[in-house]
């Protein structure tokens, strides 16, 4: 397929332009998709507001080889344009966006998100905030029948939440605390509920987000304005999903001796870690990044097929022309509690 398409191209800090660019050509192992929905998240807002941090604008990316302005967007679903890679024209698929080599030691261990040559479409190589995208077939999974495009557009970030839930090391019967009830905290909660029989407490400020956490299966919610450390002290696992100042330190104080703390949220300032206390209390600290496509993307679509999570987490669907004003600006200012999706075919 030849011709041009409309796409959101990153040129630098606070400079994302909707431009006409060539339709990408699918290489060996890739599938050309007509993008139907493409989400934006905190990393996109950070690139727009304070980047470049991950977009290889001035230095070639070692995994993808890309250098220069780039089409962003790493949370996308689309329709297969031409049969390829085991997919038929017309198939609706979700992309995991993370590309791994399948050959290195990390890939052989099943930790494809830590592949030695890893890169992500939309962050390190041209992505899906466009009318078309070329994606490796290995990153794609078919969307189950009955799942709307709006809900399927949440599959990639939900896969990230599932991976985080797995990394937390929860055992059935554990008491688990999730700090933060925003989008990522909600996806982690959904992952926990899908994988384990555990009692989950969610902490955030009183309001809509905590009410949503209750509907998504939290056994208990706690107002962050209260003395949360005393309220939930002794949890088996604490997952810090807010990135808010002081919350990683709170997570360490909340967890029981011999318990586990999982870092998910990215704080703007480095936390002050009580290493003395960590050692004496034998606390395990883990972290998590991205997801393992082969393990997390299909289950994420199965969760969305239940029809509950999508309705709770979808904020709005907008067009490419509205990306900055109704998407990136709001997200960077903390004004979005769910997910904003872009329909590249929509005209404002």
ZIJO-V858928 format. One record per helix or strand of 3 or more residues. SS is the DSSP state (H for helix, E for strand). FROM is the first residue (numbers start at 0). TO is the last residue. If there is no record, write none. Layout:
BEGIN
ss = (SS SS)
from = (FROM FROM)
to = (TO TO)
END
This chain:
BEGIN
ss = (E E E H E E H H E E H E H H E H E H E H E H E H E H H E H E)
from = (3 14 29 41 74 91 104 111 118 131 136 139 148 154 174 182 198 207 219 227 234 246 254 274 283 292 308 313 319 338)
to = (11 21 39 49 79 94 107 113 120 135 138 141 151 166 178 194 203 214 222 231 239 253 262 279 286 304 312 317 331 341)
END
